[in-house]
Amino acid sequence: MSKLTLSFAVVIGLLGSANAKDMDTFANKDTSIAYPATDAQKRKINVAKKFDLNGKKVDLKYKTILRTGDVLSGETFGLLKDENDKPIKLKDGSSYICNGQYGGSGPDHTEFLKVGDKLYMLTQFECQVGAEYLVELKQDKKSGELSPVNMKFVSQKDYHGGWVHCAGSKTPWNSFLGSEEYESDAKKLNKATGEIDKYYSFIAPYFGGDLKKANPYYYSYIAETKVDEKGNATYTKHYSMGRFAHELAYVMPDKKTVYMSDDGTNCAMFMYIADKEGDLSSGTLYASKWKQTSSEGAGAANLEWIKLAHLNDSELKSKVDSRLSFEDIFESAKPKVDGTCEAGYTSVNTSGGHECLKVKKGMDSVAAALETRRYAAIKGATTEFRKMEGITYNPDNNKVYLAMSQIAKGMEDNKKKGKDNPKYDKGGNNDIKLAYNKCGAVYALELGGNLGKYVAKNMKGVIAGTPKKYDSNSTYSMNSCDINSIANPDNITYIPGSNTLMIGEDTGYHQTDLIWAFDTKENKLKDRVASTAYGSETTSVMYQNINGFKYLNFVTQHPYGESDKDKVKSPSDVQSYVGYMQIDGKEN
């Protein structure tokens, strides 16, 4: 045997050994996909052949409806527009399409809305210049297949444009709730130049390049889009629901109680109770306080809800339009070395770091609405959560599920990645004291608190990812969370009557992002349902039943955008996919 042959045999032996050790426990099920192992598998969307629906194996199929850059009815899907609703051109003369170029990520959430006898798809785009597009769909009466018919741009100019639209949901009254994520720190605004940081500066093209026409308090709210039977869309920002890094707002069946997640570091969990059913223009805003009862796994806690303020959209809009500054709302002082503040100031630790703040006289309601997380911290709420993501409701057991992409930083006990570091707890409550887990977790919230039937009284981790170091010779060496469990859960949805929670990932710890089916009765993963292409995120995982056909919305956001950029072969590779998985209702 030659040296070359011997070396090849040794390599094969090593790979075989590694693969045997790192077994894919879902690989041989027709209701699961094998974890993508080859270059070809990692370049495409992979979907299981079957779906386990209440113990019955039914067909599952995927279809793309549109990709960014597609043209329909004279509109370009994902093209961003300015304050006059005119297309934005970049410096090189190319069209500003939201797909990872010049900041931003691409289409994030897609929602199907049946209005009268027509069906629409509303898609929002996650760039600093936000956008929404409304697409009329045709549903095949026999197969349920969906196809695009025409498309409209949804104007946001009455609210100074949109901003970093992330996850969304459909309300019980059939409107769409979109989010504006990653609020810019108004405390850092340079009034002479209009600058805060590079991320905020990407809003400038909306104002023709004049950043001084923008204001940080214009953005980071929940926005509601209503579509009438003529196909006209109306866009409204709900200032009364607070300003923070909105990931998702989810309305409960009472049409009044809304849970809102806050995505970032040292963030909070919020709840809004509207004054009237189906009307989010005024209500009472609350923030949660985590009262830990267990540090095992992803932890558990009882929840106390702290009232922040009763707020009204119309009153707040005039405040926002007046271009308030941080200094109009707060007085601030430098913290002492020991982490305390001088008399009259409150010590807080939020996404802005450790601060000493005092609300100016008469500005409490404004602070609650426009600096919601800081104000919540002043009131004693917990501002230690890390990357709080998707929310969904299980009507079968009256539970809310909440995804936490990581258990890290403020959620640890004076640590960062398990090592001593007081940065995220100094001067704050240090309510959450859990072990670091970069792979994240999903929590169940039990409802029925003192404030109402749909108010959460506690929360407990039901599944967490598992950090794992694979051998460099393993097929799975590019992963640092176990391929047989979740990594950085993000978008989630519950399928009523099925004990099934769908969990989508946004991860740097699985090389390709996955969608899982989780058994809420057994509290375990049952299937790895789908995967995306290199460097892309699974977004918009949302279950819907339309005219008897069952759909799981499925957006593959920014392919090759977060990793493996060197593997792009053609310009079309990087265009995001907006589509769905269809669950057949027939028995196998």
N, C-alpha and C positions, 0 to 999 in steps of 0.2 A: 504494500500500500504506500502510495506517494505521500510526501509531507502535506501537499495540498488537499488530498483526499482525507487524510487523517484530521487536518484542521477543520474541514467541513463537517466531518462526522462528530467531532467534539462539540462544535457549535450547535448542531442539530440536537445532540444529547442534552446540552445545557438548556436550550429552548424548550425541549420536551419536558425536562425536569421542572423548569420554572412554570410552564403552563399547567402542569399537573398540580403543582402546589397552589397556583393561583386560579383555581377552578371557577368558571362562570356557572353559577348555580341555576341560572335562568335559561341557559343556551338551548336546551333540548325541548322547550315547550312551544307549541304553536301559538300560544297566547302571549309569548314574549319574543323579543328579538335577542339574538346573541349580542354581547357587547362588541361594538365595531372594532375589528382588529386589523383589517387591511386598509390600504390607502383608498381603494375603490369604495369601501363601505363608509369611510370617513368623509367622503366627498358628497354624499347624498343624504336625503331624508329616508330613514328606515322605519317602517311601521310593521307591527306584528300582523300576521294573517288573520288571526282570530282575536275576539275579545270575550273575556269571561264576564258575562252579565247574569248575576244571580245563579251561578253554577252551570249556565248554558253557554256553549261556545258558539258565538255568532261571528259573521264575517266583519272584518274591519278593513277599510280602504281609505287612502289619502288622495286629496286633490288640491292642487294649487289654483287659486282664483286669479290672483294678480301678483306680479313682482314689481318692485320699485323700478321706475323708469318706463313702465308700460303706459301706452297712450290709449285713452278711451274717451269718446265724446269731445275730443279736442283738449282734454286735460291730461296732464302727466302725473301718474301716481307717485306721490311723495314730493312733488315740486313745491318748494316753499315760496311764500309770497309776502310782500312787504305791507306797510301800514295802509297802503292804498289798494291792497289785494292785487298787486302787479307782481309777476314772476321776478324772483331775485336772481341776479347773475353774480357769479364769483369773479375775482380779479382776473382770472384767466379767460373770462368770457363764457364759461360753461354754466349751465343751469344748476342752481343750488337744490339738489335732490337729497332729501334726508335719508342717508344710508351709510353713515359713518364718516363721510368726508366733512371737513371743516367743522369738526366737533359733532357730537350727537351720535345716535345709534341706529336710527331707522324706525320702521313701523313697530309699535309695541303692542297695542291692544286693538283687536277687532271684535266688534259686537254685531250680531244679527238682530234686526228689529223688524217685526212684522207690523205694518201699519195699514189698516184697511185690508185690501186685497193684494197689497204689494209687499215685497220683502226687500230690505235694505241691509247693506253692510257698512258700518261706520268704523273707520280706521283712524287712529291717532298716531302721530309721529313724534319720536323722542329725540328732538333736536332743540337747541336753545331757542331757535325760531320754531315755535310749535306749529303744527298743522293738523287739520282733520279733513278727510275725504269721505263723501257719502256716495256709495255705489249701489245702484238698483240691481237686484239679482233676479234671475229666473230659476225657479225650482222645478225640475222635471217631476211631473205628477206620478210617474211610475217608479223611477229609480231614486228620486230625492236629490239627484245631482244638481249642484248650484253653478250658475254661469253668470258672469257680469254682463249687464245690458247697457248702462250708462253711468256716468260719474260726474259729481259736482264737488267743487272746493267749498268748504264751510268757513265763512268769514269769522274772524275773531277780533276784528279791528275796533269794535266798540269797547273792548277791554284791553287795549294796548297790545294785542296779539297774545299768542299762547307761549308756553315755556315748558320744555322737557316733559312732554306728555308720556306718562308711564302706563301703569295698569289701569283698567277700567272695569265697569260692571253695568248691568242693566237693572234699573229700578223696578219695583213691583208695578209701577204705572207706565212702564215701557218707554222710559227715556234712558239716555246714556250718561253715566257719570264718569268723566275722565279726570285725570289727575295732573298736577304740575309738581314735578319732583325737585329736589336739591335747591332749596331756597338759598339765594346769595346772602351773604352776611352784610346787612345794611350798615353795621357799625364800621365796616372797613371802606365804605364808599368815599372816594376822592371827589369832592364836589366840583373841583376845578376841571377835572378831566372826565368825570362820569365813570371812572374805572373802579373795579373792585378786585378782580383777578381775571386771568385769561379765560376761564370758563364763562364768566358773566359777559365778557367782551364779545362773545359769539352772538349776542343778541343784536349787535350793531347793524348788521345788514337789514334788519326789519325796519330800521329808521334811516335807511339810506346811508348808513355808515356813521351817523351821528349818535354816539353812545350817550351823550349828555341829554338826549331826548327820552332815554329810558329811565326807569327808577326801580330799585329792587322790590319795592312794595307793590309793584304792578303784578308780581308773579308768585307762584307756588300756592295755588288754591285748588279746590275742587270745582270743576266746571260741569254744567249739565247741558246736554244737547237734546232738544226735542225735535222730532220730525213729524210734520203733519201729513195728511192724506194726499196732498199735492206734491209731496217730496221736498218741501221747504224745511231747512234746518235752522233752528234758533239756538244760539250759543250764549250761556250765562255763567259768570263766575259767582260762586257762593262764598263771599268774604266772611260770612257769619260762621262758616265751618272751620275757620282758622287757617293760618299760613305756616307751613312747615314743609318738610320733604315728603309730600304726599305720594305714597305708593299706590294706595287703593282706598276707596270708600265703598262700603258694602251696606246696603239698606236691608233691615230685617223685615219680616212679614207684617209687622204692625204699621209699616210705612212711615215710621217716625224715628226709630232708633237706628243710628248709623255708626258703624265701627270704622276707624280710620288708622291706617298704619303709617309709620314715620320711618323712612329709609335713610340710614346713615349711622354715624357714631354718636353715642350719648344722646339718643333720641327717646321719644315717649310714645305711649299708646293713648289714643284719644277716642272719645265717644261724643256723639251729637244727638240730642233729642229734639226733634222739630216741634214747633208749636202746633202745627196742623198736619194731618195725614197727607202725604203726597206733595208737600210743599216745604222745600229746604231753604226758603228765603229768610227764615228767622227761627231761632231755637236756642237751646242752652248747650254750651260746650263744656265738656269734662275731660280730665286727664286722670290716668290710673296711677295708683301707688301699689307697688309690688311688696307684699308682706310674705316673705319667703317661709315656706313650711318644709321644704326638702331641697337638698343640694345634690341628690342622686340623679345621674343622667343629665337630662336637660333641665332639671329642676321643677319645682312646683311652688305655687304661692296663692294666697288669698288676695283678692283685689278690692281696693277701696277706690271709689270714684270721687275725685275732688272737683267741685264746681269752679269753673273759671269765670264765666260770664254768660249773661243772656245777650245775644247779638242779633243784629238785623242787617241784611244786605244793603238796603237802600241808604241807611245811615252811614254805613262804612264805605260805600262807593265814593261818596264825596270826599271822605278822608283820603282814600287811596289816590283819587284824581288830583288832590291838592299837592301831591308830591312831598308827603311827610318825610322827615329824616329820622334816623335813630335818636338823635339828640332832642327831637321834639317829644319823644316818648320816655326816655330814660336819662337818669344821671348815672354815671359809672365811676368807679374808683379802683385803684390797683389793689389787689389782695395783699394782705400781710404775708410775711415769710411763713408763718405758722398755718396759713390757709384760712384765716378768719378775715372779717371785714370790719372797717370802722363803723361806729354807731350809726344806725339809720339805713345801712345797706345790707342786702341779703347776699350771702355767699351761694353761688350756683355753679354747677359744672355740666354744661350741655355741649352741643356740637361746636359752640364758640369757644370752648375751653373753660377754665376757671375764671369767674368774673365776680365782681361785687356790683350789684345793681340796685337802683331805687327808681320806682315808677313815679313820674312827675304827677303832680296834683291834677285830677280830672282826666287822666289818661289810662285808667285801668282797663276800660273796655277796648280801647284802641290797642293797648299792649296785648290783651288776650287774643285779639283777632289777627294782628300783624306780626307779633313776636310771640307766637303761641307757645313754643317750647320753652323759651326763656321765662315767660310768665308762669307757665306750669311749674317750672322749677322753683320759682319764688314762692308759689303756693304750697310747695312740699311734695309735688308729684315726683314719680321716678323718671329720671332722664338718663338712663344707663343702657337702654336696649341697643343692640347692634344689628343694623340692616333688617329691619322689620318689613316683611314683604306681603304676600298674598293673604286674603281672607275669604272664607266661604262659610256657608251655613248648612248644617245637617238637620233637615226638618224631621227626620225619622227619630232622632234622639235629642232634639233641641240643644244642639251644641254648635259652637263656632270653632272653626279651625284657623290657625294663624301660623304662617311660615316665618321662621327666623333664619336668615341665610347663614349667619355665624353666631356662635356664642363666644364673644371676644370682648376685649377692652373693658368698657364700663360694666359688662355682665360678669367680669371676673372680679376678684377681691384684691384690689390694689396691685394688679398684675397686667402684663401685656404678653400674650402668647405663653402664659404660664410662668413668666419670669417677673420678679418684683419690679413694679413700675407704678407709682401712685398717680400718674397723670390723669387718668380717667375717673378717679374717685375723689381726689383731693378737693376739699371745699364743697363736696356734694353729699348726698345721703348715704351712698354705698349700700343701697337696698338689696341689690342682686349680687350674690356671691357664689358663682358657679365655676366649674372647671372649664378651661379653654377647649373649644371644639370648633376648628375651622370649617368643618363639614356641615354644621348647622343642624336644625331640628324643626319639627312641626309640633305645635301645641294644640291641645283641646281646651276650650273654655266652657265651663259649665255655667248655664244661664239660670236666672231666677233670683237676682239680687234684690235689695230693698227698693231700688228705683223702678223695677218693673220686670215683667216676664222675660224680656229679651236682654236684660242687663247681666253681664258676666260677673260671677261672684268668685271665681277662681280660675287658674290655668295650670296645666300640667303637660310636660313633654310626653308625646306618645311615640315618637320615633326620632332618632338622631343618626346622622351619618357617622361613619367610622374612619378616622384617619388611618392611612396604611402606606407603608413604604414598600413599593414593589422592587424586586431585583432588577438590575439594569438589563438583564437578559430576558426578562419577562415580556410577553406580548403587551402587557398593561403597564409598562414602565413609565409611561407619560402621565399616569394617574397617581394622586396622593391621597385620595379618599377611596375606600373600598368600592369596587365596581358593582358589588352585590347590594349596595345600599345607596341612599341619597347623598348628594353633595350640593350644598348651597340651595336648598329649596326656595322657590320663588312663587310662581303662579300656581294656584291650587283651585280645584273645583270639586264639588260633591255631586254625585249622580243620585238623585232621590230614589229611595226604594231599593238600593243596591248594596248598601254597606261599603261603597267604594268611593275613596277619595283619590282624585288624580293630582299628582305632584309633578310640576315642571321645574327644571333646574336652570340656574344662571351661575355657572361655575367656572373657576379656573383650575379646579382640582379633579374634574373628569375632563379628559381631552375633548370628548364630544358630549354635549348636554343631552339629558335624558328626560323622558316622561314616564312616570311610574303609576301603577295602580296599587293603592294601599287599602287593605281590608280593615275597616274601622271596627268591626266586631271582634276580630282576632288580634288587632293591633300589630299587623305585620304586612310587609310588602308581598304582593302576590304575583305581579308581573312587571317586566320592563317593556313598556308598550311601544316606545318610539325613541329615535335619536335624531339629532340634527347634524349638519355638516360642520367641518372644521371651524373653530373660532366663532360659532354662532350660539345664540341664546334661544331657549324655548320660551316663548311668551304667549300671552292670550289664551292660556289653557282654560276654557270655559265651556261647560256643558249646556246644550240647549236642545229642546224638543220642538220642532217646527212642523206642523201639519202631520204629526205622527212619525217623522224621521228624526233620528237622534244624531247630533253633531257634537264634536269636540273641536272648538276653534283651535287653530295651531299656526302660530307665526314663527318662522325661523328668521331671527333678527341678525343682521350684519354678518353673513358668512365670511369667514377668514378675517373678521374684524378684531377679535381679541387674541388670536394666536394663529400660527401657521400661515402668515401672510405671504410667505415665500412660495407657497404651494398653489397660488392663483395661476390658472392657465389662460383665462380669457376674462374680459371685462364683465361678462354676464355672470361669472362665478360669484361675484360679490353682491349681487342684487338680492335683497331679502325676499322671502317667500311669505305670502299671506294666503292661507288656505284652511283646510279642515280635515279631520278624520271623521268618517261616517260609520256609525255602529249600526249594523243591520239588525232588524228586529226579529228575524226568522231563526228558528232553531237549526242547529247543524244537522 
